[in-house]
Amino acid sequence: MLQNNLHKDFKLNGFSFTSVDEILSYSKDFSEEIYQFLQDWFSKKEYVIVQTSGSTGTPKDIQLLKQKMINSALATGQFFNLKPKTTALMCLPSKYIAGKMMLVRALILGWHLDIVSSNASPLKTISKKYDFSAMVPLQVENSLNKIHLLETLIIGGGVVSKKLQDKLQSFSTNVFATYGMTETITHIAIKKLNHFKGAISNSVASAYYKTLPNTTIYIDQRNCLVLKNNNVANEIVFTNDVVQLISDTQFEWLGRVDNVINSGGIKLHPEKIEEQLATLINQRFFVTGIEDELLGNKLILVVEAPIDNELDKKKLFSKIKSLTALSKFEIPKEIYFIDQFIETGTKKIQRNKTLKLLKR
């Protein structure tokens, strides 16, 4: 099988390998988690078992065909024109699909891959330049002083706020948001976030995601995105993401259907409200709905901060009400503060679990 053909140009942490046994021996001493994945990858099995992140539910194990993962790696290499000997930095956990796919891309495409700890500030000890890397928004926010070391950066695993996107405009790095999930073997659509003039030819307008080749998209009766790409998924993927179709290959992401709040008959998309609130709030936060006798559900704002007094709430309410981009229905009815949000292993906020911490 193709995955057993180790690309001759592949390097890991500066080391070259002439055989599968060599890379397994090295990885066993370097990282047990990576070693276990590579053992599975180079085995005779046609699939690997991958765990979903659990950001919208209980994490679960699913089988992914190795050939589909290879197809995904090839598509990424083609889209970004990443050739053999591309220098790449892996700073995402190998437990989940995003980290695993960094390894697969390097193995298949012949990259020179360096691996650092998957913490919140992955570039803290980095001084060399890389052609390519992938991060979650929190890592990007904490790495802005060194983002220029990356030629191309893809961001996944969460929404890139308008405030963060604005900050990225001044950097030389070509930055993209990705859309995808474990079932589609990471990204299946790309959105350019900066350098809109003179950017690479595959880039698209900032508001829209552009699908990778061989992807068919449409919406179901819930206005949620439906995906079909036989190269990376055996079945049609029905998502819970509410979108607006722009064309056969472009869409605008509006939010999760399971996050939509029906407040007094008005449907509110938290993600769109959060985009506006991000211009005012520096800490992590989210908006959601809680039960209300009059409205059915009322909109609330939850901020990750130790502050919890009426004066701070009044000040924040005043600022929010001044936002002309928000309708009166999109103004939170209550504000709550929590010292620390509950996260998944990939740093995504677990909203439902965090809500249970509220003292109401």
C-alpha positions as MATLAB code, in Angstrom:
seq = 'MLQNNLHKDFKLNGFSFTSVDEILSYSKDFSEEIYQFLQDWFSKKEYVIVQTSGSTGTPKDIQLLKQKMINSALATGQFFNLKPKTTALMCLPSKYIAGKMMLVRALILGWHLDIVSSNASPLKTISKKYDFSAMVPLQVENSLNKIHLLETLIIGGGVVSKKLQDKLQSFSTNVFATYGMTETITHIAIKKLNHFKGAISNSVASAYYKTLPNTTIYIDQRNCLVLKNNNVANEIVFTNDVVQLISDTQFEWLGRVDNVINSGGIKLHPEKIEEQLATLINQRFFVTGIEDELLGNKLILVVEAPIDNELDKKKLFSKIKSLTALSKFEIPKEIYFIDQFIETGTKKIQRNKTLKLLKR';
ca = [
       0.000    0.000    0.000;
       1.073    3.591   -0.666;
       1.385    4.502    2.989;
       4.185    1.945    3.366;
       6.306    3.834    0.837;
       8.141    6.290    3.031;
       8.947    9.398    0.981;
      12.700    9.658    0.491;
      12.719   13.354    1.443;
      10.832   12.922    4.708;
      12.584   14.181    7.843;
      11.383   14.290   11.447;
      13.049   16.721   13.832;
      16.017   16.923   11.458;
      16.509   13.160   11.150;
      16.254   11.166    7.888;
      15.078    7.560    7.738;
      15.748    4.786    5.255;
      13.121    2.379    6.537;
       9.864    2.165    8.463;
      11.661    0.338   11.265;
      14.005    3.303   11.699;
      11.220    5.840   12.081;
       9.302    3.572   14.475;
      12.419    3.107   16.591;
      13.007    6.865   16.709;
       9.391    7.776   17.447;
       9.160    5.232   20.280;
      11.823    7.143   22.194;
      10.409   10.520   21.168;
       6.641   10.164   21.782;
       4.592    7.112   22.730;
       1.447    8.662   21.221;
       3.123    9.345   17.873;
       4.746    5.908   17.946;
       1.355    4.233   18.407;
      -0.126    6.156   15.488;
       2.810    5.375   13.186;
       2.580    1.704   14.133;
      -1.041    1.733   13.011;
      -0.217    3.774    9.924;
       2.462    1.373    8.683;
       0.460   -1.744    9.568;
      -1.381   -3.859    7.004;
      -4.762   -2.558    8.171;
      -6.559   -0.388    5.630;
      -7.825    2.040    8.272;
      -6.841    3.853   11.444;
      -9.071    4.612   14.410;
      -9.364    8.306   15.222;
     -11.121   10.020   18.120;
     -13.357   13.030   17.488;
     -12.638   16.141   19.550;
     -15.887   16.115   21.556;
     -16.561   19.840   21.270;
     -20.253   19.296   20.464;
     -20.798   15.967   22.167;
     -19.135   12.911   23.642;
     -15.845   12.035   21.900;
     -16.171    8.916   19.780;
     -13.864    6.620   17.843;
     -14.324    6.356   14.077;
     -12.500    4.428   11.354;
     -10.770    6.381    8.596;
      -9.411    4.662    5.517;
      -5.701    5.304    5.043;
      -6.162    5.908    1.335;
      -8.669    8.675    2.117;
      -6.129   10.265    4.456;
      -3.527   10.079    1.705;
      -5.970   11.731   -0.708;
      -6.517   14.534    1.805;
      -2.766   15.037    2.208;
      -2.283   15.214   -1.560;
      -5.122   17.741   -1.886;
      -3.544   19.997    0.759;
      -0.171   19.765   -0.950;
      -1.714   20.661   -4.296;
      -3.824   23.551   -2.974;
      -0.945   25.251   -1.173;
       1.741   24.140   -3.630;
       3.710   22.400   -0.882;
       6.413   20.303   -2.503;
       8.944   17.798   -1.102;
      11.368   19.303    1.437;
       8.715   21.763    2.642;
       9.607   22.749    6.188;
       6.639   22.270    8.501;
       5.971   22.746   12.204;
       3.569   20.441   14.036;
       2.155   21.934   17.247;
      -1.222   20.165   17.439;
      -1.811   17.020   19.541;
      -1.289   13.769   17.638;
      -4.235   12.287   19.529;
      -6.669   14.012   17.157;
      -7.043   14.122   13.382;
      -5.386   17.529   12.851;
      -2.137   16.351   14.424;
      -2.278   12.963   12.733;
      -2.736   14.608    9.337;
       0.345   16.788    9.821;
       2.294   13.547   10.188;
       0.602   11.952    7.175;
       1.225   14.987    4.964;
       4.896   14.976    5.922;
       5.261   11.239    5.293;
       3.446   11.266    1.961;
       4.675   14.583    0.582;
       8.255   14.343    1.844;
       8.260   17.282    4.227;
      10.860   18.184    6.837;
       8.657   18.124    9.933;
       9.574   19.454   13.367;
       7.340   18.675   16.344;
       6.932   20.915   19.390;
       4.650   20.711   22.405;
       0.974   21.310   21.612;
       0.570   24.025   24.241;
      -1.086   27.434   24.048;
       2.148   29.211   22.969;
       3.838   26.835   20.505;
       6.242   29.381   18.974;
       7.668   30.525   22.304;
      10.971   28.669   21.813;
      11.026   28.786   17.989;
      13.522   30.928   16.087;
      13.747   29.279   12.638;
      11.381   29.853    9.727;
       8.882   27.315    8.415;
       6.946   27.018    5.164;
       3.785   25.624    6.734;
       2.018   25.063   10.049;
      -1.452   24.558   11.533;
      -2.840   25.993   14.783;
      -6.033   26.623   16.707;
      -7.078   30.290   17.273;
      -5.803   30.417   20.862;
      -2.322   29.361   19.731;
      -2.320   32.019   17.015;
      -3.379   34.727   19.460;
      -0.503   33.776   21.770;
       2.041   33.586   18.927;
       1.536   36.875   17.086;
       5.014   38.115   17.987;
       6.494   35.208   15.997;
       3.861   34.496   13.346;
       6.183   36.042   10.739;
       8.329   32.912   11.042;
       5.588   30.965    9.219;
       5.158   31.350    5.462;
       1.706   29.739    5.379;
      -0.565   29.104    8.362;
      -3.906   27.315    8.484;
      -6.218   27.840   11.464;
      -8.821   25.291   12.471;
     -10.618   23.978   15.510;
     -12.582   27.141   16.221;
     -13.861   30.450   14.908;
     -11.269   33.104   14.031;
     -12.617   36.292   15.573;
     -12.770   39.540   13.626;
     -10.361   41.065   16.128;
      -7.775   38.325   15.489;
      -8.270   38.565   11.739;
      -7.663   42.312   11.906;
      -4.382   41.688   13.732;
      -3.262   39.233   11.043;
      -3.444   41.856    8.272;
      -0.064   43.331    9.196;
       1.900   40.084    8.985;
       3.717   38.624    5.979;
       2.316   35.157    6.706;
      -0.396   33.857    4.361;
      -3.172   32.863    6.764;
      -6.207   30.700    6.020;
      -9.174   29.511    8.067;
     -10.147   25.905    7.430;
     -13.510   24.170    7.517;
     -13.727   20.487    8.219;
     -14.129   17.743   10.782;
     -12.751   14.339   11.641;
     -15.207   12.685    9.248;
     -13.830   14.715    6.312;
     -10.222   14.125    7.444;
      -9.626   17.733    8.530;
     -10.261   20.578    6.125;
     -12.477   20.302    3.095;
     -12.805   24.056    2.508;
     -10.458   27.039    2.879;
     -11.015   30.750    3.560;
      -8.317   33.380    3.049;
      -7.900   35.661    6.066;
      -5.328   38.211    4.884;
      -3.355   39.470    1.857;
      -6.388   39.712   -0.401;
      -4.490   41.644   -3.062;
      -1.902   39.605   -4.866;
      -2.607   36.496   -2.831;
      -2.171   33.032   -4.316;
      -4.627   32.270   -7.083;
      -6.690   29.824   -5.021;
      -7.677   32.465   -2.473;
     -11.255   33.685   -2.099;
     -13.114   36.649   -0.676;
     -12.702   36.902    3.083;
     -16.313   36.116    3.960;
     -16.515   32.844    2.066;
     -15.081   29.354    2.251;
     -13.883   27.780   -0.995;
     -14.208   24.013   -1.268;
     -11.307   21.815   -2.239;
     -11.545   20.016   -5.615;
     -14.025   17.137   -6.070;
     -16.325   18.434   -3.322;
     -20.069   18.777   -3.863;
     -22.042   20.950   -1.448;
     -25.724   21.697   -0.866;
     -28.007   22.496    2.081;
     -30.695   20.398    3.752;
     -34.092   21.473    5.118;
     -32.390   22.932    8.195;
     -30.181   25.134    5.974;
     -27.230   23.034    7.146;
     -24.303   22.162    4.908;
     -24.170   18.752    3.254;
     -20.868   17.555    1.799;
     -19.886   14.878   -0.678;
     -16.288   14.126   -1.574;
     -15.542   10.500   -2.389;
     -11.816   11.152   -2.200;
     -11.903   11.712    1.553;
     -15.236   10.281    2.777;
     -17.149    7.150    1.773;
     -20.521    8.617    2.694;
     -22.344   11.916    2.337;
     -21.616   14.062    5.405;
     -24.598   15.855    6.952;
     -23.283   18.662    9.151;
     -24.932   20.802   11.834;
     -23.431   23.975   10.354;
     -25.908   26.577    9.098;
     -24.526   28.151    5.919;
     -25.482   30.400    3.039;
     -24.489   28.995   -0.338;
     -22.733   31.574   -2.492;
     -22.007   29.274   -5.438;
     -21.405   25.605   -6.184;
     -17.996   25.898   -4.536;
     -18.387   28.737   -2.004;
     -20.352   29.182    1.194;
     -20.607   31.517    4.174;
     -20.630   29.878    7.580;
     -23.330   31.297    9.890;
     -23.109   29.042   12.941;
     -24.092   25.709   14.471;
     -27.750   24.738   14.214;
     -27.517   23.214   17.708;
     -26.343   26.605   19.010;
     -29.230   28.577   17.453;
     -31.301   30.298   20.139;
     -35.059   30.739   19.709;
     -35.796   33.708   21.934;
     -39.378   34.927   21.806;
     -39.732   33.549   18.279;
     -36.555   35.262   17.036;
     -33.766   32.935   15.868;
     -30.363   34.138   17.007;
     -26.998   32.832   15.764;
     -24.509   33.036   18.662;
     -21.460   32.934   16.411;
     -22.525   36.057   14.528;
     -23.249   37.906   17.762;
     -19.869   36.805   19.141;
     -18.131   38.229   16.089;
     -19.399   41.691   17.031;
     -18.791   41.310   20.762;
     -15.168   40.356   20.064;
     -14.488   44.000   19.246;
     -15.224   44.851   22.897;
     -14.172   41.846   24.966;
     -10.533   40.806   25.301;
     -11.118   37.648   27.356;
     -12.559   34.426   25.988;
     -16.361   34.412   25.989;
     -19.429   32.939   24.343;
     -23.135   33.662   24.126;
     -25.820   31.064   24.551;
     -29.436   30.621   25.581;
     -30.890   29.550   28.915;
     -34.495   28.731   29.780;
     -36.771   31.691   30.400;
     -40.483   31.628   31.301;
     -41.344   34.613   29.105;
     -39.056   34.178   26.074;
     -38.619   30.406   26.089;
     -34.864   31.021   25.903;
     -33.011   34.193   26.765;
     -29.651   35.253   25.406;
     -26.791   35.408   27.920;
     -23.104   36.276   27.733;
     -20.515   34.145   29.549;
     -17.042   35.663   30.029;
     -13.909   33.848   31.182;
     -12.791   36.194   33.938;
     -12.641   36.213   37.748;
     -14.514   39.546   37.886;
     -18.103   39.330   39.060;
     -19.706   42.530   40.287;
     -22.588   44.725   39.217;
     -20.379   47.692   38.274;
     -18.371   45.644   35.766;
     -21.569   44.204   34.341;
     -23.114   47.648   33.921;
     -20.010   48.960   32.148;
     -19.973   45.992   29.770;
     -23.733   46.245   29.141;
     -23.305   49.910   28.232;
     -20.561   49.101   25.712;
     -22.570   46.278   24.160;
     -25.664   48.439   23.740;
     -23.553   50.952   21.798;
     -22.790   48.368   19.099;
     -24.901   49.437   16.128;
     -24.240   46.107   14.363;
     -26.368   44.301   16.959;
     -30.154   44.410   16.958;
     -32.049   44.810   20.232;
     -32.726   41.051   20.157;
     -28.974   40.342   19.987;
     -28.152   42.219   23.190;
     -27.534   39.662   25.990;
     -30.091   39.794   28.781;
     -27.590   38.654   31.436;
     -23.802   38.556   31.856;
     -21.988   35.862   33.821;
     -18.297   35.479   34.720;
     -16.461   32.158   35.088;
     -12.860   31.812   36.238;
     -11.944   29.142   33.688;
     -13.839   27.527   30.813;
     -13.925   23.769   30.355;
     -12.070   22.726   27.172;
     -11.601   19.711   24.952;
      -8.148   18.283   24.290;
      -7.938   20.526   21.228;
      -8.624   23.702   23.241;
     -12.238   24.084   22.080;
     -14.672   25.488   24.626;
     -17.183   22.940   25.864;
     -20.151   25.253   26.203;
     -22.621   22.870   27.796;
     -20.184   21.693   30.464;
     -19.058   25.257   31.131;
     -22.666   26.362   31.578;
     -23.048   23.901   34.436;
     -20.492   25.974   36.348;
     -22.766   29.014   36.362;
     -24.129   30.149   39.697;
     -27.538   31.495   38.862;
];
